[in-house]
Amino acid sequence: MAEKLNIELREDFGKGAARRTRREGKVPAVVYGHGMEPLHVVLPGHETALAARNPNALLELVQPGGEKQLALIKEIQRHPLHRTLAHLDLIAVRRGEKVEVEIPVSVVGEPVSPSIAVVDLQTLTLSVDALHVPEHVEISVEGAEEGFQLFAGDVVLPEGAELATDPEYLVLAIQTPRGEATEDEEAVEAAEETEEA
């Protein structure tokens, strides 16, 4: 479901204008796509910050005249110190359209101890319906043993999603951290020390 934002059209450009916009608690942004001229807009700060917690949030931008435009957050620029929103790049989308988006990988469950899940790929690129972008791709490692590997092509995707990432890419592997001897290894070492004594 799209987050509805009432926007203003931006007529002043440059760093000074952007600073003034941010001082007013608003966020400068640009909307592009579908061969349209880039649309420079001002977004309400608080509502935009809430929506931007989801990196692929779908927004319904409502212009002063009532004209509406669906858009996805493509890129977020933040203030280096305060981490507040400094600027957003938005891409215009249409209902029924497929878009390619980076979806975070979420690992759940625990592998067999003392192994851990080492994630090589933090996101997967998926082709999805613009109105149904998943927040994350969930991967369970419950009970997985050392040596288990999961490649992009093996990941179970949300309904309607297609993988755009190379299917041969390693997403995660189950490994035992170095320096942590298993109980069997400890028993062997103890036996060897006894024999030497």
C-alpha positions as CSV (number, residue, x, y, z in Angstrom):
1,M,0.0,0.0,0.0
2,A,1.3,3.4,-1.0
3,E,2.2,6.1,1.6
4,K,0.2,9.2,0.6
5,L,2.3,12.4,0.7
6,N,1.1,15.9,-0.1
7,I,3.9,17.6,-2.0
8,E,4.9,21.0,-3.2
9,L,6.6,21.7,-6.6
10,R,10.1,23.1,-6.2
11,E,10.8,26.3,-8.1
12,D,14.0,27.4,-6.4
13,F,17.1,25.3,-7.0
14,G,20.7,25.2,-5.8
15,K,22.3,24.5,-2.3
16,G,20.8,27.6,-0.7
17,A,17.2,26.7,-1.7
18,A,17.8,23.1,-0.5
19,R,19.1,24.3,2.8
20,R,16.1,26.6,3.3
21,T,13.8,23.7,2.5
22,R,15.5,21.5,5.1
23,R,15.4,24.3,7.7
24,E,11.6,24.3,7.3
25,G,11.5,20.6,8.2
26,K,10.9,19.5,4.6
27,V,12.9,17.3,2.2
28,P,13.9,18.2,-1.4
29,A,13.5,15.4,-3.9
30,V,13.4,14.7,-7.6
31,V,11.0,12.3,-9.5
32,Y,12.1,10.8,-12.8
33,G,11.3,8.0,-15.1
34,H,9.0,7.0,-18.1
35,G,10.7,9.6,-20.2
36,M,9.2,12.4,-18.2
37,E,11.1,15.6,-17.4
38,P,12.5,15.4,-13.9
39,L,10.0,16.7,-11.4
40,H,11.6,18.7,-8.6
41,V,9.4,18.5,-5.5
42,V,9.4,19.2,-1.7
43,L,8.2,16.4,0.6
44,P,6.8,16.8,4.2
45,G,9.7,15.9,6.5
46,H,8.1,13.8,9.2
47,E,5.9,11.7,7.0
48,T,8.7,11.1,4.5
49,A,11.1,10.0,7.3
50,L,8.6,7.5,8.5
51,A,8.1,6.1,4.9
52,A,11.8,6.0,4.2
53,R,12.4,3.5,7.0
54,N,11.4,1.0,4.3
55,P,14.1,1.5,1.6
56,N,11.8,0.5,-1.2
57,A,8.7,2.4,0.0
58,L,5.9,3.1,-2.5
59,L,4.7,6.7,-2.3
60,E,1.6,8.3,-3.7
61,L,2.6,11.9,-4.4
62,V,-0.3,14.4,-4.4
63,Q,0.4,17.7,-6.1
64,P,-1.3,21.0,-5.1
65,G,-3.7,20.6,-8.0
66,G,-4.7,17.1,-7.0
67,E,-2.7,15.3,-9.7
68,K,-1.3,12.0,-8.3
69,Q,1.9,10.1,-9.1
70,L,3.1,6.8,-7.8
71,A,6.8,6.6,-7.1
72,L,9.4,4.3,-5.4
73,I,12.3,5.6,-3.3
74,K,15.4,4.9,-5.4
75,E,18.1,6.6,-3.4
76,I,18.3,8.4,0.0
77,Q,20.9,10.9,0.9
78,R,21.3,11.6,4.6
79,H,23.1,14.3,6.5
80,P,26.5,12.9,7.4
81,L,26.3,13.7,11.1
82,H,22.6,14.0,12.0
83,R,21.5,11.2,9.6
84,T,18.4,13.2,8.8
85,L,17.0,13.1,5.2
86,A,18.9,15.5,2.9
87,H,17.5,14.5,-0.5
88,L,15.5,11.7,-2.2
89,D,15.6,10.4,-5.7
90,L,12.3,8.9,-6.6
91,I,11.4,6.8,-9.7
92,A,7.9,7.2,-11.2
93,V,6.0,3.9,-11.5
94,R,2.6,2.8,-12.9
95,R,0.2,0.2,-11.7
96,G,0.9,-3.3,-13.1
97,E,4.5,-2.3,-14.0
98,K,7.5,-4.5,-13.0
99,V,10.5,-2.8,-11.4
100,E,13.9,-4.0,-10.4
101,V,14.7,-3.3,-6.7
102,E,17.3,-4.3,-4.1
103,I,15.6,-6.3,-1.4
104,P,17.4,-6.9,1.9
105,V,18.1,-10.5,3.0
106,S,16.8,-11.4,6.4
107,V,18.3,-14.5,8.1
108,V,16.2,-16.3,10.7
109,G,16.8,-19.3,12.9
110,E,20.0,-20.8,14.4
111,P,22.4,-23.2,12.7
112,V,23.8,-26.2,14.6
113,S,26.1,-24.8,17.3
114,P,28.9,-23.7,17.2
115,S,28.4,-22.8,13.6
116,I,27.2,-19.4,12.4
117,A,25.6,-18.0,9.2
118,V,28.0,-15.9,7.2
119,V,26.1,-13.7,4.8
120,D,27.9,-12.8,1.6
121,L,25.0,-11.1,-0.1
122,Q,23.1,-8.5,1.9
123,T,20.5,-7.8,-0.8
124,L,19.0,-9.5,-3.8
125,T,17.9,-7.7,-7.0
126,L,14.3,-8.8,-7.8
127,S,11.9,-7.9,-10.6
128,V,8.6,-7.3,-8.8
129,D,5.2,-5.6,-9.3
130,A,5.7,-1.9,-8.4
131,L,2.7,-2.0,-6.1
132,H,3.9,-5.2,-4.2
133,V,7.5,-4.7,-3.4
134,P,8.5,-7.0,-0.5
135,E,10.3,-5.5,2.5
136,H,12.8,-8.4,2.7
137,V,13.6,-11.9,1.6
138,E,13.5,-14.3,4.5
139,I,16.0,-17.2,4.7
140,S,15.9,-19.8,7.4
141,V,19.1,-21.4,8.6
142,E,17.4,-23.3,11.5
143,G,19.3,-26.5,12.1
144,A,21.7,-26.0,9.1
145,E,25.1,-27.6,9.5
146,E,28.6,-26.5,8.8
147,G,29.4,-26.6,5.1
148,F,25.8,-25.7,4.0
149,Q,25.8,-23.0,1.2
150,L,22.8,-21.2,-0.3
151,F,23.1,-19.6,-3.7
152,A,20.8,-16.8,-5.1
153,G,19.1,-19.3,-7.5
154,D,18.1,-21.5,-4.5
155,V,16.4,-18.8,-2.5
156,V,12.6,-19.1,-2.2
157,L,11.3,-15.8,-3.5
158,P,8.1,-13.9,-2.5
159,E,5.1,-14.7,-4.7
160,G,5.3,-12.9,-8.1
161,A,9.0,-12.0,-7.7
162,E,11.7,-12.9,-10.3
163,L,15.4,-13.1,-9.5
164,A,17.5,-10.5,-11.4
165,T,20.7,-11.2,-9.4
166,D,23.1,-13.8,-10.9
167,P,21.7,-17.2,-9.6
168,E,25.3,-18.4,-9.1
169,Y,26.1,-15.8,-6.4
170,L,26.7,-17.2,-2.9
171,V,24.1,-15.7,-0.5
172,L,25.3,-17.3,2.7
173,A,27.3,-20.2,4.1
174,I,27.3,-22.0,7.5
175,Q,30.8,-22.0,9.1
176,T,32.4,-22.6,12.4
177,P,34.4,-19.6,13.6
178,R,38.1,-20.2,13.7
179,G,39.6,-20.6,17.2
180,E,36.5,-22.3,18.5
181,A,37.4,-26.0,18.7
182,T,34.5,-28.5,18.7
183,E,34.0,-30.9,21.6
184,D,35.4,-33.8,19.5
185,E,38.6,-31.8,18.7
186,E,39.0,-30.8,22.4
187,A,38.7,-34.5,23.4
188,V,41.3,-35.5,20.9
189,E,43.7,-32.8,22.1
190,A,43.1,-33.8,25.7
191,A,43.9,-37.5,24.8
192,E,47.1,-36.5,23.0
193,E,48.2,-34.4,26.0
194,T,47.6,-37.4,28.3
195,E,49.6,-39.7,26.1
196,E,52.5,-37.3,26.0
197,A,52.6,-37.0,29.8
